[in-house]
Amino acid sequence: MSDLRYWLGFNQIPGIGRVKFSLLESYFGNLENAWHSDSSDLRSAGLDNKSVEIVTELRPKIDLDEQLDTLERFNVQALAWSDTRFPSKLKEIPDVPPIIYVKGTITPEDEWAIAVIGTRRSTSYGREVAQHFTRELVLNRITIVSGLARGIDSIAHNTAIEAKGRTIAILAHGLDSVYPPENTRLAQAITEQGALISEYPIGSRARRENFPRRNRIMSGLSLGILVVESGDKGGPLITANWALEQNREVFAVPGSIFSPVSQGTHRLIQDGAKLVQNVNDIMEELNLNMIPRQMEMKELIPVDETESLLLTQLSHDPVHIDDVCQRVNLPITIVSSTLAMMELKGMVSRIGGMNYTLPRP
């Protein structure tokens, strides 16, 4: 994208997040215009005085060409939310990051992802459970998302790699470093079978407050999260809260009532998370049993103009096929056959009485 350098520039400025990016993009039309604007225009765009002061102070110190060179040097891509390659599921969340940094590859198959997470102080039971569920999910062509932390996260990533599956790690710092450092080799392996992703620019250090926020990206990229083990507080429960905010499914594995790292999972189950005993519990809840067929159809038949038009008329609320025909002004034969193909590809869901919806996340 032509104005990527300006996205990178604004992302270097503290306090310029989702809301302010939206204000700038809306008022100026693009971030290049915003970058070259004066203080008065920045205020007119909706930035508060403190933000205007920070922007005008830091902007001259940021070398935009150096930002691009740094990405190339570390073999990292930057994707703004306006980029067509930006993960579609991540765009759905309320607190979408304006820009993400990617080392490795994101593929269309990663739309079918589950976050496998848990405590850093895992038990032998938890490790066995994490390996089992991860392996079974990979066999069902599910991408494994986690946070590269010690314990369950590392086991999930390692197992996905060993099973020749795809895995994505969400980091709470720049992609020029790895935390914890003992996972450096694992991080490299992940880039070969998936991607490292962060919302933080290269050079950003791991800060305690970054970790809870990065968890919203783990759940945001996923159809649901699987909590293997968790104490009564900490990262897994924070991720579960993000998942609920984002309308994602929460799954939890029961453990021993005497184990401190089962207290969190049991509380999640009491609060409504789905208790899972095998991978079919997840696949059935998310209606994922048709994934191989859906992937095959997506590869064979790309989205055309008619499909794109019909998608604009559908939501998560049922719409009758007659209403769709009327809205798009197309014959029912064309609409019916196109919707049937889209259903095979997993793009829409048909419910009773020829009503169609977008699939639930």
C-alpha positions in Angstrom: 0.0 0.0 0.0 1.3 3.4 -1.0 1.0 5.2 2.4 2.4 2.4 4.5 5.3 4.5 5.7 2.8 7.0 7.3 1.0 4.2 9.1 4.4 3.1 10.4 5.2 6.6 11.4 2.0 7.2 13.4 2.4 3.8 15.0 5.7 4.9 16.5 3.9 7.7 18.4 2.6 6.9 21.9 -1.1 7.3 22.4 -2.1 7.1 18.7 -4.2 3.9 18.7 -7.3 2.6 17.0 -9.6 5.6 17.7 -7.1 8.3 16.7 -6.1 6.3 13.6 -9.7 6.3 12.6 -10.1 10.0 13.2 -7.0 10.8 11.1 -8.0 8.5 8.3 -11.6 9.9 8.2 -10.7 13.6 8.4 -7.7 13.6 6.0 -8.7 10.8 3.6 -5.3 9.2 4.0 -2.4 9.2 6.5 0.0 10.9 4.2 -2.1 14.0 4.4 -2.4 13.6 8.1 1.4 13.3 8.5 2.0 16.6 6.7 -0.8 18.5 8.5 -0.3 21.3 11.0 -1.4 21.4 14.6 -4.6 23.2 13.8 -5.7 20.5 11.3 -4.8 17.8 13.7 -7.1 19.4 16.3 -9.9 19.7 13.7 -9.5 16.0 13.0 -10.4 15.3 16.7 -7.1 14.9 18.4 -6.8 16.3 21.9 -4.2 18.9 22.7 -1.8 16.4 24.4 -1.9 14.1 21.4 -1.3 17.0 19.0 1.7 18.1 21.1 3.2 14.6 21.1 2.6 14.2 17.3 4.2 17.6 16.5 7.1 16.9 18.8 8.0 13.4 17.6 7.1 13.5 14.0 10.3 15.3 12.9 12.4 12.8 14.7 10.9 9.8 12.9 12.7 8.7 9.7 10.0 7.0 7.5 12.5 5.6 5.1 14.4 4.0 8.0 11.1 2.4 9.2 10.8 0.7 5.9 14.4 -0.3 5.8 14.1 -1.8 9.3 11.2 -4.0 8.2 13.2 -5.3 5.3 16.3 -5.9 7.4 14.3 -8.1 9.8 12.2 -9.7 7.1 9.0 -8.4 8.6 5.8 -7.3 6.8 3.6 -4.6 8.2 -0.2 -4.8 7.4 -2.5 -1.9 8.1 -6.2 -2.7 8.8 -7.0 -1.2 5.3 -4.7 -3.8 3.7 -6.6 -6.6 2.0 -4.1 -9.1 3.5 -5.0 -8.0 7.1 -6.7 -11.0 8.7 -10.5 -10.7 8.2 -11.4 -12.1 11.6 -9.1 -9.7 13.4 -10.9 -6.8 11.7 -14.1 -7.9 13.5 -12.9 -7.1 17.0 -13.8 -3.8 18.7 -10.2 -3.0 19.6 -8.6 -3.9 16.3 -4.9 -3.0 16.1 -4.4 -0.4 13.3 -1.3 -2.2 12.1 0.3 -5.6 12.7 3.8 -6.8 12.1 4.2 -10.2 10.6 7.2 -12.5 10.3 6.3 -15.6 8.3 3.1 -16.0 6.4 -0.6 -15.7 7.0 -2.7 -17.9 4.6 -6.4 -18.1 3.9 -6.4 -21.5 5.8 -5.7 -19.5 9.0 -9.3 -18.4 9.0 -9.9 -21.7 10.8 -7.9 -21.2 13.9 -8.2 -22.1 17.6 -6.1 -20.5 20.3 -4.7 -23.1 22.7 -3.6 -21.5 25.9 -2.9 -22.2 29.5 -0.7 -21.6 32.5 3.1 -21.3 32.4 3.3 -23.7 35.3 1.7 -26.7 33.6 1.4 -30.1 35.1 2.2 -33.4 33.4 -1.6 -33.8 32.9 -1.8 -30.4 31.3 1.1 -31.0 29.0 -0.4 -34.3 27.8 -3.8 -32.7 27.3 -2.3 -29.8 25.3 -0.4 -32.2 23.1 -3.4 -34.4 22.5 -5.8 -31.6 21.6 -3.3 -29.7 19.5 -2.4 -32.8 17.5 -6.1 -33.6 16.9 -6.9 -30.0 15.8 -4.0 -30.0 13.4 -5.2 -33.3 11.9 -8.5 -31.5 11.3 -6.6 -28.7 9.5 -7.0 -26.1 12.3 -4.3 -23.5 12.7 -3.0 -23.3 16.3 -2.7 -19.8 17.8 -0.9 -19.1 21.1 1.4 -16.7 22.8 4.9 -18.3 22.8 5.0 -18.2 26.6 6.5 -21.0 28.7 4.2 -23.9 29.6 1.1 -24.7 27.6 1.7 -22.1 24.9 5.1 -23.5 24.0 3.7 -27.1 24.0 0.9 -26.1 21.7 3.3 -24.4 19.2 5.8 -27.3 19.4 3.1 -30.0 18.9 1.6 -28.2 15.9 5.0 -28.0 14.3 5.8 -31.7 15.0 2.4 -32.6 13.5 3.2 -30.6 10.3 0.4 -28.1 11.0 0.2 -24.3 11.0 0.7 -22.2 14.0 0.8 -18.5 14.8 2.4 -16.9 17.9 1.2 -13.5 19.1 4.0 -11.5 20.8 3.9 -8.5 23.2 7.0 -6.8 21.8 8.8 -6.1 18.5 9.6 -8.9 16.2 13.3 -8.3 16.4 13.5 -10.2 19.7 12.0 -13.2 21.3 10.6 -13.5 24.9 11.2 -15.8 26.7 14.7 -16.1 25.1 14.8 -19.9 25.4 12.0 -20.0 22.7 14.2 -18.4 20.0 14.6 -21.6 18.1 10.9 -22.3 18.5 10.0 -18.8 17.1 12.2 -19.5 14.0 10.4 -22.8 13.4 7.0 -21.0 13.8 7.9 -18.6 11.0 8.5 -21.6 8.7 5.1 -23.1 9.4 3.1 -20.0 10.2 3.8 -16.6 11.6 4.9 -14.4 14.4 2.6 -11.4 14.8 2.8 -8.3 17.0 1.1 -4.9 17.1 4.3 -3.4 18.5 7.0 -1.8 16.2 10.4 -3.4 15.8 12.6 -2.3 18.7 9.7 -2.4 21.3 10.7 -4.2 24.4 8.6 -6.7 26.3 6.6 -4.7 29.0 4.4 -6.3 31.6 1.4 -4.2 30.5 1.6 -5.3 26.9 0.9 -9.0 27.6 -2.8 -8.7 28.7 -3.5 -6.5 25.6 -1.9 -8.9 23.2 -4.2 -11.6 24.3 -7.1 -9.9 22.5 -5.3 -10.5 19.2 -4.9 -14.2 20.1 -8.7 -14.6 20.6 -9.4 -12.1 17.8 -7.6 -14.3 15.2 -9.4 -17.4 16.4 -12.9 -19.0 16.1 -12.5 -19.9 19.8 -10.1 -20.5 22.6 -9.2 -23.7 24.4 -8.0 -23.2 28.0 -6.1 -26.3 29.1 -4.9 -25.3 32.6 -5.2 -22.0 34.5 -5.0 -20.7 38.0 -7.7 -18.5 39.5 -6.1 -15.4 37.8 -3.7 -14.6 35.0 -3.4 -14.6 31.2 -5.7 -17.5 30.2 -8.6 -15.9 32.1 -7.8 -12.5 30.6 -7.9 -14.1 27.1 -11.2 -15.8 27.9 -12.7 -12.4 28.8 -11.4 -10.9 25.5 -13.0 -13.9 23.7 -16.4 -13.3 25.3 -16.2 -9.6 24.3 -15.4 -10.6 20.7 -18.2 -13.2 20.5 -15.7 -16.1 20.3 -16.3 -19.5 21.9 -14.6 -20.4 25.1 -13.7 -24.1 25.7 -12.1 -25.4 28.9 -10.6 -28.8 29.9 -11.6 -30.0 33.4 -8.8 -31.1 35.8 -8.4 -32.3 39.3 -10.3 -30.5 42.0 -7.2 -30.5 44.1 -5.0 -28.9 41.4 -4.4 -25.1 41.7 -4.0 -24.9 37.9 -7.5 -26.3 37.4 -9.2 -23.6 39.5 -9.4 -21.2 36.6 -10.7 -23.7 34.0 -13.3 -25.0 36.5 -14.5 -21.4 37.1 -14.8 -20.8 33.3 -16.9 -23.9 33.1 -19.1 -22.7 35.9 -19.5 -19.4 34.1 -20.6 -21.0 30.9 -17.5 -22.1 29.0 -18.0 -25.4 27.2 -16.4 -28.4 28.9 -14.5 -30.4 26.4 -13.3 -34.0 26.6 -12.3 -34.6 23.0 -11.7 -32.6 19.9 -15.1 -33.5 18.5 -16.6 -31.3 21.2 -14.9 -28.3 19.6 -15.4 -29.3 16.0 -19.2 -29.8 16.5 -19.7 -26.7 18.5 -18.0 -24.5 15.8 -19.5 -26.6 12.9 -16.0 -27.2 11.6 -16.5 -30.7 10.3 -16.7 -29.4 6.7 -13.4 -27.6 6.7 -11.6 -29.8 4.2 -14.5 -29.4 1.8 -14.7 -25.7 2.4 -11.0 -25.3 1.8 -11.2 -27.3 -1.4 -14.0 -25.2 -2.8 -12.3 -21.9 -1.9 -9.2 -23.1 -3.8 -11.2 -24.2 -6.8 -13.6 -21.3 -7.2 -12.5 -17.7 -6.3 -14.9 -15.1 -5.1 -16.5 -13.3 -8.1 -18.6 -10.1 -8.3 -21.9 -11.8 -7.7 -20.6 -13.5 -4.5 -19.2 -10.1 -3.3 -22.5 -8.4 -4.0 -24.5 -11.1 -2.1 -22.1 -10.9 0.9 -22.9 -7.2 1.3 -26.6 -8.1 1.8 -26.1 -10.7 4.5 -25.4 -10.5 8.2 -25.6 -12.8 11.3 -29.4 -12.2 11.2 -31.4 -14.4 8.8 -32.3 -12.9 5.4 -34.8 -14.7 3.1 -33.6 -15.4 -0.5 -36.5 -13.4 -1.9 -35.3 -10.3 0.0 -31.8 -10.9 -1.3 -33.0 -11.1 -4.9 -35.0 -7.9 -4.5 -32.1 -6.0 -2.9 -29.5 -7.0 -5.6 -32.0 -7.0 -8.5 -30.9 -10.4 -9.8 -32.9 -13.4 -10.9 -33.6 -16.0 -8.2 -31.9 -18.7 -10.4 -28.6 -16.8 -10.2 -28.9 -15.9 -6.5 -29.9 -19.4 -5.6 -27.1 -21.1 -7.4 -24.5 -18.6 -6.1 -25.7 -19.0 -2.5 -25.5 -22.7 -2.9 -21.9 -22.5 -4.0 -21.1 -20.0 -1.2 -22.6 -22.4 1.3 -20.3 -25.2 0.1 -17.3 -22.8 0.5 -18.3 -22.0 4.0 -19.0 -18.4 3.2 -22.7 -18.4 4.2 -25.0 -20.6 6.2 -28.6 -21.7 5.2 -31.2 -22.1 7.9 -34.8 -23.1 7.6 -37.2 -21.6 5.0 -34.5 -20.5 2.5 -33.0 -18.0 4.9 -29.3 -17.2 4.8 -26.8 -15.8 7.3 -23.1 -15.2 7.6 -21.4 -18.0 9.6 -21.1 -17.3 13.3 -17.5 -16.6 14.4 
